[in-house]
């Protein structure tokens, strides 16, 4: 289009036409003057004619000059804009609709260390900026990215090319929806570093308990006890001081500690090596000192961090001590826990818990007892023990049991169709839910993980809940329990219930069937008193023997079927010894009614092989893969199973898999062992 034909608009057009508007006004004045005086009108008319001639002359000769100047200015202005964008300190780039870079300014090239003309995908520079994260509408999107140690907020905005297509002679505008993406990088490195520094200097709260303070002191001469205490104090205080922290002794065996968060992170990296270091304190004491540590991090306040620390120390103690637990709002982390829990010789705690249980049951009309899903002999035996406690206190009692495994059937048959017991002694999940209410106490035995209880829904319908268990606690626990008695040192739940029975009532009378059930639970969980059998285990067994438990009768109850024996033998025979110390085998499920029980027995048998530190047997049952893990004293199989979503004891644990094959499950176990060995958690 010729420059002289350029059409103006807006304020500039109005400004250039102001002289014409004034001429029109002059013409009106001229007419008015003619009506008053003809001679004066002629003078004004002559002046108006000269004015119009001057305006037309200026418009004809000057307008092209003005237009040329405007075009020149626009061109220079566009160049200046381009130069400003090119030299803008804010890193800026343009992408096409596929994410390919088509233009960058100098600041963007400097930030990304690229030369001018870099035309690769934005994902090459920032892998997390994928097409799925491109803006889909008019809204601006932003995300955090990192490039070679620098942190940026990357903002993207969609720029439509529809107007360009309408004015183009080479692009068909109908249906055209092309666009570019403008990208801006805002350097947040200094801010991130400042925030991280403030965060790393925030305080973490913690508690340190000496697990076996009294026992350790008793194992040394009286004159040297103060020295042992002083050495432990020095060890703890010096260790915390090296972490820029403070340790304050609040009781003879308890310490409160505070330290910067970065120090707590360091302790996690070294896996709380004080747990092993404190065991080197030895001045003749026969028993090594062990610690339990609870750390609270990332709370909204110091008070919340302290509450996290209290929860963490409770978990550490509930898992058997000799370990550190770090609790944050999002997760719970475990460190240590390699040694066996020291059995307490005193029964004070059992007596206190027994009296508390008695008060709770006396305040209700009905007792419901349940164990874990796919109940075993220990869960059923301990349930029977609670049933006897409820009956002694003249309360109705029901045991929730759905599936009866082959191993439990001989015991369950002792109570079914037995005139000494009510027909509704054993009930289903739905029956239990129908009975549940405010006047009912729910006693959960042999499990503290709500998701694997016999009826998880029942926990929502009962306000009064009692938990009795001997498994170490994990991250998932039964919340708001009125009474919780979790003792990892105990060999079985039946041992714990047997102790409680002795303090409930002097007139308590246990029937032979009940004594056999609880005795069976102890025998099975201790593998005939070979695993975790302490002084109190034998005392509980003796109590049951005095109340009618018969060893021969119990042994006959658990004689194995020939088919099951062969399946167990096959599982032992085909076991793979991984890394020379970990036995892994698969237990067949055909012709076996209770494959999980047989798998657990096979895992125990594998420990009899020289050099085997831990054993893992897998069996497929009810569309799930069950893993039984066993060890003697060299490996904590609980922490291995926890990494796979399970839990249990230091020497007896398990987990379950869904939706995967046995081969995949074996590979998962192997990779977990590999990672733990590389991290120093296993030897």
WOPE-V429941 format. One record per pair of residues at least 12 apart in sequence whose C-alpha atoms are under 6 Angstrom apart, sorted by the first residue. I is the first residue (numbers start at 1). J is the second residue. Records with the same first field share a line. If there is no record, write none. Layout:
BEGIN
I = J + J
END
This chain:
BEGIN
4 = 64
30 = 44
86 = 105 + 106
87 = 106
89 = 107
91 = 107 + 108 + 184 + 185
92 = 105 + 108 + 183 + 184
93 = 182 + 183
94 = 181 + 182
95 = 180 + 181
96 = 180
97 = 180
99 = 121 + 122
100 = 120 + 121
101 = 119 + 120 + 121
102 = 119
140 = 156 + 157
141 = 155 + 156
142 = 154 + 155
150 = 189
151 = 188 + 189
152 = 185 + 186 + 187 + 188
153 = 185 + 186
154 = 184 + 185
155 = 183 + 184
156 = 182 + 183
157 = 181 + 182
158 = 181
159 = 179 + 180 + 181
160 = 179
161 = 178 + 179
200 = 261 + 262
201 = 260 + 261
202 = 260 + 261
203 = 259 + 260 + 261
204 = 258 + 259 + 260 + 261 + 296 + 297
205 = 258 + 295 + 296 + 305 + 306
206 = 256 + 257 + 294 + 295 + 309
207 = 255 + 256 + 257 + 293 + 294
208 = 254 + 255 + 292 + 293
209 = 253 + 254 + 291 + 292
210 = 253 + 291
211 = 290 + 291
216 = 287
219 = 285 + 286
220 = 285
243 = 263
245 = 258 + 259
246 = 258
271 = 335
290 = 322
291 = 322
292 = 321 + 322 + 323 + 324
293 = 313 + 324
294 = 309 + 312 + 313 + 324 + 325 + 326
295 = 309 + 326
296 = 308 + 309 + 327
297 = 328
298 = 328
308 = 327
312 = 325 + 327
318 = 472 + 473
319 = 472 + 473
320 = 341 + 488
322 = 337
323 = 335 + 336 + 337
338 = 636
341 = 489
343 = 489
351 = 503
354 = 500
364 = 439 + 440
365 = 395 + 439
366 = 395 + 396 + 397 + 440
367 = 397 + 440 + 441
368 = 397 + 398 + 399 + 442
369 = 383 + 399 + 442 + 443 + 444
370 = 399 + 400 + 444
371 = 444 + 445 + 446 + 453 + 454
372 = 447 + 452 + 453 + 454
373 = 452 + 453 + 454
377 = 408 + 521
378 = 521
379 = 446
381 = 517 + 518 + 521
382 = 493 + 494
398 = 425 + 426
399 = 425 + 426
400 = 426 + 427 + 428
401 = 428
402 = 428
405 = 594
406 = 593 + 594
429 = 455
433 = 458
436 = 461 + 462
437 = 462
441 = 464 + 465
442 = 465
443 = 465 + 466 + 467
444 = 467
445 = 468 + 469
446 = 469 + 493
447 = 469
448 = 477 + 478
449 = 476 + 477
450 = 478
464 = 482
465 = 481 + 482
466 = 481 + 482 + 483 + 484
467 = 484 + 485
468 = 485 + 486
469 = 486 + 493
470 = 486 + 487 + 488 + 490 + 492 + 493
471 = 488 + 648 + 649
472 = 488 + 648 + 649
491 = 532 + 533
492 = 522
494 = 518 + 521
495 = 540
498 = 540
512 = 548 + 549
515 = 544 + 548 + 549
516 = 549
568 = 602
571 = 585 + 586 + 587
581 = 611 + 612 + 613
582 = 612 + 613 + 614 + 615
583 = 615
584 = 615 + 616 + 617
585 = 617
586 = 617 + 618 + 619
587 = 599 + 618 + 619
599 = 617
600 = 628
603 = 615 + 617
613 = 634
614 = 630 + 631
615 = 629 + 630
616 = 628 + 629
624 = 657 + 658
625 = 656 + 657
626 = 656
627 = 654 + 655
628 = 654
629 = 652 + 653 + 654
630 = 651 + 652
631 = 651
632 = 651
636 = 650
637 = 650 + 651
638 = 650 + 653
641 = 654 + 655
END
